[in-house]
Amino acid sequence: MAPTVFRDANRPTPHFRPFKALAHFRKLIANKEDTEQVFRIYECLPSKHFVPTAKAFVESDLGQRLMVSEPFLPTMLDDHATLKQLPAGSVGRAYVDFMTREGLSAAGLVAESEKMRRGRPVYDDQIQWYSDRRRDTHDLFHVLSGYGRDPLGEQCVLGFSYGQSPDLGSLFIAYAGGLELKRRVKADAPIFAAIRQGQRCGKAAAQIVDQDVLALLAEPLEDARARLGITPPTLYDAAHVAYRSRGIDPYDFLAVAAAVAAA
């Protein structure tokens, strides 16, 4: 059942806690698969844009329709058998390929976000619905933007996310992560330029979180990118070329860095 209240009267106002965000970032650097830390960083760096953006969408005709009619996104996105029936080259098929290759699931992302909600009140309001929608579409950002799950790709997709919806959490992780990559391995790779390009691309593109996801999944991938105004990640690709020219696998970046440090 769709939530009818925009903001639960008992929902607390988030507080800005940059030092706590830094502590969570250090844990994320120690284990990049510890996705819970990402959600905690966002919580410590609340965005002033989030509430008005959420309100504008949930009050729109499309937002009202999707709250009532759209299936639960994680269940729909994890139904790979159904998505594989979509045409070759569609967003849905590309999404299944990406999630299978990376060993990911939408349910796994939900589980990570639920870790930080443990023991806390649950607010059945439209803010929560929109917040969950942003979480559940994260891997679609990867598929549509062309950024992989390698360390640089994760920073670039966060730059893209910041361009889509300015919030300090995305900006902080993107550039702090970029600095960490620059520090770990010395290479002529345009790390910060690639992140900034992602940021510009996200800002210029239509809002992915505001799309009818079911319709988007059925759309040809290249047509969807063109319609949304998503341009190729040329500097990210150039960074990969720079890494590989030095014998560095960009998908095994941190392992290479550890080996170099040990040597």
Secondary structure, 3 states (H helix, E strand, C coil): CCCCCCCCCCCCCCCCCHHHHHHHHHHHHHCCCCCHHHHHHHHHCCCCCHHHHHHHHHCCHHHHHHHHHCCCHHHHHCCHHHHCCCCCCEHHHHHHHHHHHHCCCHHHHHHHHHHHHCCCCCCCCHHHHHHHHHHHCHHHHHHHHCCCCCHHHHHHHHHHHHHHCCCHHHHHHHHHHHHHHHHHCCCCCCHHHHHHHHHHHHHHCCCCCCCCHHHHHHCEHHHHHHHHCCCCCHHHHHHHHHHHHCCCCHHHHHHHHHHHHHC
